[in-house]
Amino acid sequence: MHVAELDLEGPDGAVLSFGPALGGPPVPAGDVFALVRLRGRPVATVVCRVRPGENPGDAVAVAARAGLAARPPARSAAPAQRVAPPRTSVIVATRERADQLARALDSLLAQDHPDFGIVVVDNAPVTSATRDLIEHKYADSVRYVREPVPGLAAAHNRGIAAADGLVLAFTDDDVVADPHWLTALAMPFAHDPGLGCTTGLILPARLRTRAQILLESHGGFAKGFTARTWDPARPPAGEPLFPFTAGSFGSGANMAFRARALRDIGGFDPATGTGTPARGGDDLYAFVGILAAGHRLRYSPEALVWHHHRESWQDLENQAYGYGAGLTAYLAATLARRPALLPALLRKLPRGLAHARSISAPRTGDGGDGWNVGVPGRHGTQAHAWPPSLSRLQRRGMLAGPLGYVKARRKVRGLPRPWEEK
């Protein structure tokens, strides 16, 4: 499946631009997954088939206009007064993936944000590849720091200590950031003093393999195209599990925090995250921590990054297991670090268990509305195929998550946060 971008003048307007995402090869005939923009602003995705002999741009535009007519895109409220985004530090944790990191850094250095810096955290390295890359190619524009304790959360905490921004943005070494990403992610902090966290849109950079397509069909990392703010002072109606459905707020590959607020909650729990026995949950823990501290959290779809999904079936199996483990590991971390939340969690536990069974259930992929079965494009639905084998792995991960967290916590017990080191 080919990934493309289409920019329209309006929902039924002329094509302003069309082409492959991230400068890939020209879009041929076949299945296409396209990001639809309106005058540059991301508003939707569309999946369609370009027939032999058709102009790919025209074919995708026809499908996009039809989709927008059926589902009018949400309008983002423009700020009342234009101000500059605050000084922002971008933190990228990495481990032995210098080639991917270089691609990510090139996109980060092309951001239109007027005042930012980049910190690369080399997590428990076994070679000098990352250090060599920074010293030889990015020494004047990227700060390199090393974190010997393995785990994504530990690496992020090291980045917090090294950063000087009023806002701390986090992304991964396997993404390519849209040029407007950092501005869109940081700008809300300038308009809302009570905002503690923002998240953004994550779309697939490539859909070459069955595993990549299936991951995106299962929901991928995208949270849709409607901007939204969660306020703990006004719990959302119709979300009885709030704030414990942290996965609905965003993902760790595209998030930012007010630096003071993140440090005040203790940063990330170093016993969570990829690279630890907990397998994940570091971002979810931070989201709930920010909300529990009384800060608001905003999802901004204009803050876009393209994520390079893993390609193999083994990668997908590992990801399914890790999703389940990370979910329950973050809950264990939340209760261990914030026991005052226990009564609220116990009240929501029955519905939470039902929700966990639902999100990990196998699905046959009966879309039911004319969309192709098992293909991307319908964010937030549960209508796509998800094999029983992956469902079982996800549930096994859920059972293992709390034990993994306990094991990981023993390894980091007594370690100070990096910004508290003497």
C-alpha positions in Angstrom: 0.0 0.0 0.0 1.4 3.4 -1.1 1.4 6.3 1.3 0.7 9.7 -0.2 -0.2 13.3 0.7 -3.0 15.4 -0.9 -3.6 19.1 -0.3 -6.9 20.6 -1.3 -8.0 24.2 -1.5 -11.2 23.2 0.3 -13.4 20.1 1.0 -14.6 20.2 -2.6 -11.8 22.4 -3.9 -8.9 22.1 -6.4 -5.8 20.1 -5.8 -3.0 22.3 -4.5 -0.5 19.4 -4.3 -0.2 15.7 -4.5 2.7 13.3 -4.1 4.3 10.5 -2.1 4.8 11.0 1.6 8.3 11.8 2.7 9.7 12.1 -0.8 9.1 8.4 -1.7 8.8 7.1 -5.3 5.9 8.4 -7.5 2.5 6.9 -6.6 1.6 4.1 -9.0 -1.6 2.2 -9.6 -2.8 0.2 -6.7 -3.9 0.7 -3.1 -3.2 4.2 -1.6 -3.3 5.5 1.9 -3.3 9.3 1.8 -3.2 12.1 4.3 -5.7 14.8 3.2 -4.8 18.4 4.0 -6.9 21.5 3.5 -4.5 24.4 2.7 -1.8 22.5 4.6 -3.8 21.5 7.6 -4.2 17.8 8.2 -7.9 16.9 8.3 -8.4 13.2 7.3 -7.0 10.1 5.8 -8.5 8.2 2.8 -7.9 4.8 1.5 -8.6 4.1 -2.2 -7.5 2.2 -5.2 -5.9 3.8 -8.2 -6.7 1.9 -11.4 -4.2 1.4 -14.2 -4.1 4.4 -16.4 -5.7 6.7 -13.9 -4.0 9.9 -12.7 -3.2 9.0 -9.0 -3.7 12.6 -7.8 -7.1 12.8 -9.5 -8.2 9.4 -8.2 -7.2 10.2 -4.6 -8.8 13.7 -4.8 -12.1 12.1 -5.9 -12.1 9.7 -2.9 -11.0 12.5 -0.5 -13.8 14.9 -1.6 -16.3 12.1 -1.2 -15.0 11.2 2.2 -15.0 14.8 3.4 -18.5 15.4 2.2 -19.7 12.4 4.2 -17.6 13.3 7.3 -17.0 17.0 7.5 -13.6 17.7 8.9 -13.4 19.3 12.4 -12.3 22.9 12.4 -9.5 23.9 14.8 -10.2 27.0 16.8 -7.7 29.7 15.9 -6.1 31.4 18.9 -7.4 34.9 19.6 -3.9 36.4 19.5 -0.9 35.3 17.6 2.1 34.8 19.9 5.4 33.0 19.6 5.7 29.5 21.0 7.8 29.1 24.1 11.4 28.0 24.1 11.2 24.2 23.5 13.7 21.4 23.9 13.2 18.2 21.7 14.4 15.1 23.5 15.1 12.0 21.4 16.0 8.7 23.2 17.8 6.2 21.0 19.8 3.0 21.2 22.0 1.6 18.4 19.9 3.0 15.5 22.2 5.7 14.1 20.8 5.4 10.5 17.2 6.0 11.7 18.3 8.7 14.1 19.9 10.7 11.3 16.7 10.7 9.3 14.8 11.9 12.4 17.3 14.6 13.2 17.3 16.0 9.7 13.5 16.5 10.0 13.8 18.0 13.4 16.4 20.5 12.3 14.0 21.7 9.6 11.3 22.7 12.0 9.7 26.2 11.7 9.7 26.7 15.4 11.6 30.0 16.1 13.4 28.9 19.3 14.3 25.3 20.1 17.1 22.9 20.8 17.6 19.1 20.4 18.9 16.7 23.0 19.8 13.1 22.0 20.0 10.6 24.8 22.1 7.5 24.1 20.5 4.8 26.2 22.8 2.1 27.5 24.9 2.1 24.3 27.1 -0.9 23.4 28.9 0.9 20.5 29.9 4.5 19.8 27.8 4.7 16.7 25.4 7.3 18.1 28.1 9.5 19.6 30.1 9.3 16.4 27.0 10.4 14.4 26.4 13.4 16.5 30.0 14.5 16.7 30.7 14.1 13.0 27.4 15.5 11.5 25.4 17.3 14.2 27.9 18.6 16.7 26.9 22.3 16.2 23.1 21.7 16.4 22.4 18.7 18.7 23.5 18.0 22.3 24.5 14.5 23.1 24.1 12.9 26.5 24.5 9.3 27.7 22.2 7.4 30.1 23.6 4.1 31.3 20.4 2.8 32.9 18.5 0.9 30.2 14.9 1.9 29.5 13.0 4.6 27.7 11.8 6.3 30.8 15.2 6.5 32.3 16.5 8.0 29.0 13.7 10.5 28.9 14.5 11.6 32.5 18.1 12.1 31.5 16.9 14.3 28.7 14.8 16.3 31.1 17.9 17.1 33.2 19.9 18.2 30.1 17.1 20.3 28.5 16.7 24.0 28.9 13.3 24.6 27.3 10.1 25.8 29.0 8.4 23.1 27.0 9.9 19.6 26.7 8.9 17.7 23.5 9.6 14.0 23.0 9.7 12.0 19.9 11.4 8.7 18.7 14.3 7.9 16.5 12.0 6.2 14.0 9.9 9.2 13.0 10.0 12.0 10.5 8.5 15.2 11.8 6.4 17.5 9.6 8.1 20.9 9.4 5.2 22.5 11.5 5.2 19.7 14.1 7.0 21.4 16.9 5.3 24.8 16.6 1.9 23.1 16.6 2.8 21.0 19.6 4.3 23.9 21.7 2.0 26.7 20.8 -0.9 25.7 23.0 1.3 26.2 26.1 1.5 29.9 25.2 -2.3 30.3 25.2 -3.2 28.1 28.2 -1.3 28.6 31.5 -3.0 25.5 33.0 -1.9 23.2 30.2 0.5 20.5 31.3 0.8 18.3 28.2 0.1 18.2 24.5 0.1 15.3 22.1 -0.2 15.1 18.3 -1.0 13.0 15.3 1.1 10.0 14.3 0.7 8.5 10.8 2.5 5.6 9.1 5.5 6.6 7.0 5.4 3.3 5.0 2.8 0.5 4.6 4.9 -2.1 2.7 4.3 -5.2 4.7 1.3 -7.1 6.1 2.5 -6.4 9.7 2.6 -2.6 9.0 -0.8 -2.6 7.5 -2.3 -4.7 10.2 -0.9 -2.5 12.9 -2.3 0.6 11.3 -5.6 -1.1 10.8 -5.8 -2.0 14.5 -5.6 1.8 15.2 -1.9 2.4 14.8 -0.9 5.4 16.9 -3.3 7.9 15.4 -6.0 9.6 17.5 -8.0 11.3 14.8 -8.2 14.8 13.4 -10.3 16.6 16.1 -8.5 18.8 18.5 -9.5 18.1 22.1 -8.6 19.2 25.7 -9.1 17.1 28.8 -9.6 19.0 32.0 -9.5 17.1 35.4 -11.6 19.8 36.9 -14.3 18.9 34.4 -14.2 15.1 33.8 -15.6 14.4 30.3 -19.1 13.0 30.2 -19.3 9.6 28.6 -15.8 8.5 29.7 -16.4 6.6 32.9 -12.7 5.4 33.0 -11.2 8.9 32.9 -8.3 9.5 33.5 -7.2 5.8 33.4 -7.8 5.4 29.6 -4.5 7.1 29.1 -4.0 5.5 25.7 -6.7 7.7 24.2 -4.7 10.9 25.0 -1.8 10.2 22.7 1.5 8.3 22.3 5.0 8.8 23.4 6.4 9.3 19.9 4.6 12.7 19.8 4.2 14.5 23.2 5.3 17.6 25.0 5.1 18.8 28.6 5.4 22.0 30.4 8.9 21.5 31.9 8.0 22.7 35.4 4.9 20.5 35.5 6.8 17.4 34.3 9.5 17.8 36.9 7.0 18.5 39.6 5.3 15.1 39.1 8.8 13.4 39.2 9.2 12.9 35.4 8.8 9.4 34.0 8.8 6.3 36.2 12.2 4.7 35.3 10.7 1.2 35.9 8.5 1.7 32.8 9.1 1.9 29.1 10.7 -0.1 26.3 13.9 -1.6 27.4 12.6 -2.6 30.9 10.7 -5.8 32.0 7.6 -3.6 32.1 7.9 -3.3 28.2 6.0 0.1 28.1 3.6 2.4 29.9 6.0 5.3 30.4 4.0 7.8 28.4 0.7 6.6 29.9 2.0 7.0 33.4 3.1 10.6 32.6 -0.3 11.5 31.1 -2.2 10.3 34.1 0.3 12.0 36.4 -0.2 15.4 34.7 -3.9 15.1 34.9 -3.8 13.9 38.6 -1.8 17.0 39.4 -4.6 19.2 38.1 -3.1 20.2 34.7 -5.0 20.0 31.4 -3.9 17.8 28.5 -4.5 18.7 24.8 -4.5 16.7 21.6 -3.5 18.8 18.6 -3.8 16.9 15.2 -1.8 19.7 13.4 1.3 18.4 15.3 2.1 15.6 12.8 4.9 13.1 12.7 5.3 10.1 10.4 6.2 6.9 12.1 8.2 4.0 10.5 6.3 1.0 11.8 8.3 -2.2 12.2 8.1 -4.4 9.2 8.2 -8.1 10.3 5.5 -10.3 11.8 7.8 -11.0 14.8 8.0 -7.2 15.4 4.2 -7.1 15.4 3.9 -9.9 17.8 6.4 -8.2 20.1 4.4 -5.0 19.8 1.1 -6.7 20.6 2.6 -8.3 23.8 4.2 -5.0 24.7 1.0 -3.0 24.3 -0.7 -5.4 26.8 2.2 -5.3 29.2 2.6 -1.6 29.1 -1.1 -1.0 29.8 -1.1 -2.9 33.1 2.5 -1.9 34.0 1.5 1.8 33.8 -1.5 1.1 36.1 0.8 -0.7 38.6 3.2 2.3 38.4 0.4 4.7 39.0 -0.8 2.9 42.1 2.8 2.4 43.4 3.7 6.1 42.9 0.3 7.6 43.5 -1.6 5.5 46.0 -4.2 8.3 46.5 -5.6 7.2 43.2 -6.4 3.7 44.4 -10.0 4.4 45.5 -10.9 6.0 42.1 -9.3 3.1 40.2 -11.1 0.5 42.3 -14.4 2.2 41.5 -13.7 2.0 37.8 -12.1 -1.5 37.9 -15.2 -3.5 36.6 -15.6 -1.2 33.6 -11.8 -1.2 33.1 -11.6 -5.0 32.8 -14.4 -5.0 30.3 -12.6 -2.3 28.3 -9.3 -4.3 28.4 -11.2 -7.4 27.1 -12.7 -5.2 24.3 -9.5 -3.6 23.1 -7.7 -7.0 23.0 -10.5 -9.0 21.4 -9.9 -10.7 18.0 -11.9 -9.1 15.2 -12.9 -10.3 11.8 -12.7 -6.9 10.1 -16.3 -6.4 9.1 -16.2 -2.7 8.4 -19.9 -2.6 7.4 -19.9 0.7 5.6 -18.1 0.1 2.3 -14.6 0.6 3.6 -12.2 -2.2 2.7 -11.8 -4.8 5.4 -8.5 -4.7 7.3 -7.1 -1.5 5.8 -6.1 1.7 7.5 -8.1 4.9 7.5 -10.8 4.5 10.2 -9.2 5.9 13.3 -10.8 5.0 16.7 -12.9 2.2 15.4 -12.7 -1.5 16.3 -13.9 -2.8 13.0 -10.6 -4.1 11.6 -9.2 -7.6 11.5 -7.1 -8.5 14.5 -6.0 -12.1 14.6 -6.7 -14.3 17.6 -3.0 -15.0 18.0 -2.2 -11.3 18.5 -5.2 -11.0 20.8 -3.8 -13.8 23.0 -0.4 -12.2 23.0 -1.9 -8.8 24.0 -3.8 -10.5 26.9 -0.7 -12.4 28.0 1.1 -9.1 28.1 -1.6 -7.6 30.3 -1.2 -10.4 32.8 2.6 -10.0 32.8 2.8 -6.2 33.0 2.5 -5.8 36.8 5.1 -8.4 37.5 7.4 -6.9 34.9 7.0 -3.5 36.6 7.9 -5.0 40.0 11.1 -6.5 38.5 12.0 -3.3 36.8 11.4 -1.2 39.9 13.8 -3.4 42.0 16.5 -2.5 39.5 16.1 1.3 39.7 15.2 1.5 43.4 17.1 4.2 45.2 18.3 6.0 42.0 17.7 9.7 42.1 16.1 11.6 39.2 18.9 12.9 37.0 17.9 16.6 37.7 18.2 15.9 41.4 21.7 14.4 41.3 24.5 16.2 43.2 
